[in-house]
Amino acid sequence: MNTPAASVADYGARAIGPIILLGAPGAGKGTQAKQIVDRYGIPQISTGDLLRENVKLGTELGKKAKAIMDRGELVSDELVCDMVAERLSRPDCARGYILDGFPRTCAQAEWLDGYLSARGSKLPLRVIKIAVDYDRLLKRLTGRRTCPVCGTIYNIHFNPPKVANTCDQDGAALSLRKDDNETSISERLKAYEKQTLPLTDYYRARHALTEINGDAAPEKVSADVLAALEQRPDKA
């Protein structure tokens, strides 16, 4: 995306607002979140990281969560929302933030709407869905290979190593995650679609959703995501 040079230095001071990235596993949310963080200097908030942080620090919320997990139960929406609320109250979220893994359900989305309204937030909520063809997602996920030494990630379909199953950097044998098989991934994708389709409809009905073609080259996807964030809310 072509942007006037004079405006580049302004990104780090701009109030961009809350951002939600939706997309199936393998859609490239992590790559795009990094682009947004690098440009605007806002935090990426992961509910998984929040949960681990609270448990590790032994906060009241962490103690409650640990007790629930120790019983083999799932942490409730209420507890997750309480952790999110505490994190969003910190100063580094004043200009905006990316929510990673939240909301996952319409109930959590309604809670977030209420939270933002109660705080009198004037920053628009931006919801960006990165849509990728099902077959392409399968290839992205089943084709992943990782070097156990340097951590370089390859894909046998889109970004293969020069020598099959061998890292270009150090010659180590590449590894395949045990859950990166077609059966396991197909189940994960079906579960994701079932869980998040209502969420997509929820935000589309509120005119907060922008859909991006995630089948394009990563740089094109990045350009489209950043362009969507630069649009005025009434045109998003």
N, C-alpha and C positions, 0 to 999 in steps of 0.2 A: 504494500500500500504506500503510495506516495504521500508524504506528509511534509509540510513546510518546515524547514530546519529550525525556524524561530520558535516553533511550538514544541520541539522535542524536549527542551529543558523544563517545560511546564508540566510534563506528564507526572513527575514525581511529587508535584504539589497539588494535583487536581483531585477533587472529590469525585470519585467514580461510582460509589455506591456499592451495595451488596451484589455479588455475582454468584449465580448458581450454574454449574456446568453439568448437564445431563448427557448421558451416553453409555452405551453398553461397554462391558469389559473389552478392551482392545480398540476402542473408538479414538483414543488419543487424548483423553481428558488431561492426563498428566503433562503431556507435551504442551498443550495449550495453556494450562494453568501456569506453567513456568514462564511462558511468553508474557502473560498478563502481569505476573509478579515482577518480572524484570522491567517491564515498561512503567508500571504505576507505583511500584514499591509498596504494595499492600500485602497483608498476610494471607496465606492459604491455610484455612482452618479445617483440619481433618477430625471427624468425630472419633475415629480410631485412636489418633494421637492424643486427643483430649482425655479419652477414657484411660489410656495408659499413663498419662501424666498425673491425673488425679489419684489413681491407685498408687503410683510410685511415691508421690508426695504425701500420701496419707491424709488428704483433705477429707472433710466430712462427706462430700459427694463420692470421693474415691473409696472411703470405707464402706459406704452403702453399696456401691457398685461391686466391690470385691466380695462382700457377703453374698450378694445375689449370684455372682459368677461361681463362687465356691460351691454353691448349691446346684450348679449346673443349669441355672436358669438364665434367660435373656434379660439384659438390662432394659428397664421400662422406658417408654417414650418420655415420661415425666422426668426421669433422672437424666436422660440424654439432653433433653431441652434445658434443664437446669444448668448442665455443664456448658452448653452452647451459650446460654444467656450470660453466664459469668465471663466466658471468653470474649464475647462481643462487647462487653462493658470496658474492656481494656483500651488504653489510649491509642494503640497502633491500629485500631479498627475505625477510627474517627472518619477517615476519608473513604473507607470501603474495605472489602475483604472478599475472598473467594471461599464459598462453603463447599467442602469436599466430603461427599457421603451423607449430606444432609441438605434438605429433607429427603427421606426415603419413602414417605407415605403422605397421603393427603392430610392426615391428622397433624403430622409434623409441619406441613406447609401452612395449615391454618394457624398453628401455634406461632410460626414465624411471622405471618401477617399481623397477628395480634401483638406480638412483641414489638415489631417495627412501628406499628400504629401507636402503641402505648408510649413509646419513647419519642414520638413526634418526628420520626425520621422523614426528612425531606428529600433524601437521596433515592432515586428510582431503583427498584429491584430489577436486575437484568438476569433473565434465564435463557441460557444458550444450550440448545440441544445439538450435539454432533452426531448426525445420522450416517451410519455406515451400512452398506449392503451385508446381509447375513453371511453369504458365502465368503465375502472378503474378510469379515471378522473371524471366521473359522480359520482362514489361511494365516491371518495375522497371529492368532493365538496358537494354533497347532504348529506353525512354522518357526516359533521362537526358539532360539538356541542361545545359551549364555556361556561365556568363558568363566570358569570358576576361579581363575587367577586374577584377571584384570577387570572382570565385570562387563566387558563389551557384549552388547546384545546384537545378535544377527537374526535374520529371517530367511529361511531357505527358499522362500518364494519371491521376496521383494529385495532382500539385502543379504545374499548368501556370502559365506566366506570364500576366499580364493581356492582353498582346498577343502573338500567336503568334510564337515564335522571337526574342523581344525581352526583355532583362532588365528587370524592374520597377524596379531600383535606378538604373541608369545608361543604359538604352536601347541597350546594346550588343547586337549579334547573338549569339545563343547558339550554342555549338559542340557538335558530337557527336563523341565519340571514335571513331576509325576502326574499332576492334574492337568497338564497341557495336552490331553488326548481328546479326540473328537467327541467321544461319548460324554466325558466330564464337562467339556466346554459347551456342548450343545445343551446340557441341562442347566448350566449357569446362565446361558443366554436366554433360555425360555423363562427361567425364574426372574431374571432381570426385566424382561418384557412384561411379564404378568404384574410385577410389582410397580414398575414405573410408568406404564401406559396411563393409568389414572392420573398420575402426577403431571404428565405431559398435557393431558386434556385440561387439568386444573389450571395450569398456567396459560394455556392457549386461550381458554375462556376469559382470562383476565387480561389478555393482550400484553402479556409480559414475556412471551416465548418467541425466540428467534431460532430458526432451524438452519444449520450449516451443513453443507455436503461434505461429510468426512471422508468420502472416497477420493477426493482430490489430493494432490501432493501436499505434504505437511506445510510448506511455505504458503500455499494458496489457502489452506484451512486457517492458518494463523492470520493471514491478511483479512480473511472474511470475518473471523472472530473479533479482531481488533477494530475493524470497520463498524461492526455491529455495536461495539461499546462506544464508539465515537458518535453514533447517531443520537439525535435528540430523542428523549423518551416517547414523545408523541408520534415519532416516525419509526420507532423500533419495531 
